[in-house]
Amino acid sequence: MIKTGTFSTPVACLAPMDGYTDRAYRRIVRQLNPQVVLYSEFTSVHGIEHSEQVRKRLIFDRSELPYFIQIFGNDPAVFGRTVQELQDSGVTGIDINMGCPSKKIVKANTGGSLMKDRDLACRIVEACCKVTALPVTVKTRLGWSDAEQLIDFVKALIDTGIQMISVHGRTYQQKFKGEADWGPIYELKRAVSIPVIGNGDLKSGDEGLARLKNLDGYMIGRASIGNPWVFWPAEKQAEITLKDKVEKMLEHFQLLRQYKDETISLIEFRKHITGYINDFPGAKAFRSLLMKSTTESAFTATARAIC
Ligand SMILES: Cc1cc2nc3c(=O)[nH]c(=O)nc-3n(C[C@H](O)[C@H](O)[C@H](O)COP(=O)(O)O)c2cc1C
């Protein structure tokens, strides 16, 4: 069980999102939400061993704590070596991805495919728990095609040592289609004693609390993109001005610029713009200009012209 004091419950979590929850965005979310538990983008254990580029994903700031690094792979021995290396990095815990439905990931027998290979999933957890006293946790989905196996799967992972589980209320086969079903997540919580975090389709922290029921926490992903205030209560969110949004967007961009060059930053930042710049007359034209900016000064001048 996660030690009390690591974070308070109910836990609000920023979902791990590849291409989004990098250290720039995590810092922005942290500034506005001191209690929210942050997760890294999923990071390949194989990549950590073999690629300098991938290793850069391991960099984080202590201000990000509580912070889980999420890793994925298919080889228990490599997981063991990676976790041994991360043991003294200062992270709150190690989260293992057992839910990613991407074709490439599943084909490599990693991510979501581990829901179908319980033996390998358990050997991976065992290899991690053997080498660290840090909490080892798992993020998964309801199951491969239905939620029939969810409780048994999680119980097996608990017997092997995981201390918390987050569940996205969709199956592998659903990918992102349909609505997330939280029913099986509530049922899971009734069957296990470790903390269970619910995830899927939440639009706000208020909605997370409303859906909590017997769970220990909730996790928000897509609704946080360009909206790091998503965890705030509605009445507090109502006070956010367009100027606040523009300033926060520029701050976010500057954090990215601290470790990426100008062109890469401008390109990578495009996916965040729509979330920040919307819902006012002329927003579309400003977004288009921001996305076409080829220099940081043009980007900043356009943003400043918004308000
Ligand atoms: C662009 C994108 C990237 C994602 N990357 C990850 C990831 O790296 N690890 C992971 O466990 N889930 C990942 N997910 C899934 C989310 O963590 C979350 O489970 C899912 O989006 C459902 O939550 P939401 O409806 O609040 O977005 C990703 C989702 C999106 C949209």
The ligand as a MOL file (V3000), in Angstrom:
LIG
                    3D

  0  0  0     0  0            999 V3000
M  V30 BEGIN CTAB
M  V30 COUNTS 31 33 0 0 0
M  V30 BEGIN ATOM
M  V30 1 C -2.2490 11.7060 -26.7410 0
M  V30 2 C -2.3860 10.6570 -25.6710 0
M  V30 3 C -1.2520 10.0430 -25.1790 0
M  V30 4 C -1.3650 9.0750 -24.1770 0
M  V30 5 N -0.2360 8.5050 -23.6750 0
M  V30 6 C -0.3390 7.6350 -22.6230 0
M  V30 7 C 0.8260 7.1440 -21.9820 0
M  V30 8 O 1.9590 7.5050 -22.3080 0
M  V30 9 N 0.6460 6.2520 -20.9700 0
M  V30 10 C -0.6100 5.8400 -20.5410 0
M  V30 11 O -0.7250 5.0510 -19.6100 0
M  V30 12 N -1.7150 6.3150 -21.1380 0
M  V30 13 C -1.6150 7.2060 -22.1370 0
M  V30 14 N -2.7400 7.7330 -22.6810 0
M  V30 15 C -4.0540 7.3990 -22.1050 0
M  V30 16 C -4.4180 8.4130 -20.9950 0
M  V30 17 O -3.5270 8.3450 -19.9270 0
M  V30 18 C -5.8400 8.1600 -20.4670 0
M  V30 19 O -5.8880 6.8710 -19.9400 0
M  V30 20 C -6.8800 8.2850 -21.5660 0
M  V30 21 O -6.6700 9.4150 -22.3770 0
M  V30 22 C -8.2940 8.3590 -20.9690 0
M  V30 23 O -8.3970 9.4680 -20.0980 0
M  V30 24 P -9.0730 10.8630 -20.5550 0
M  V30 25 O -10.4300 10.5280 -21.0840 0
M  V30 26 O -9.1050 11.6830 -19.2980 0
M  V30 27 O -8.2060 11.4360 -21.6210 0
M  V30 28 C -2.6490 8.6950 -23.6830 0
M  V30 29 C -3.7870 9.3230 -24.2050 0
M  V30 30 C -3.6620 10.2950 -25.1720 0
M  V30 31 C -4.9180 10.9640 -25.6920 0
M  V30 END ATOM
M  V30 BEGIN BOND
M  V30 1 1 1 2
M  V30 2 1 2 3
M  V30 3 2 2 30
M  V30 4 2 3 4
M  V30 5 1 4 5
M  V30 6 1 4 28
M  V30 7 2 5 6
M  V30 8 1 6 7
M  V30 9 1 6 13
M  V30 10 2 7 8
M  V30 11 1 7 9
M  V30 12 1 9 10
M  V30 13 2 10 11
M  V30 14 1 10 12
M  V30 15 2 12 13
M  V30 16 1 13 14
M  V30 17 1 14 15
M  V30 18 1 14 28
M  V30 19 1 15 16
M  V30 20 1 16 17
M  V30 21 1 16 18
M  V30 22 1 18 19
M  V30 23 1 18 20
M  V30 24 1 20 21
M  V30 25 1 20 22
M  V30 26 1 22 23
M  V30 27 1 23 24
M  V30 28 2 24 25
M  V30 29 1 24 26
M  V30 30 1 24 27
M  V30 31 2 28 29
M  V30 32 1 29 30
M  V30 33 1 30 31
M  V30 END BOND
M  V30 END CTAB
M  END
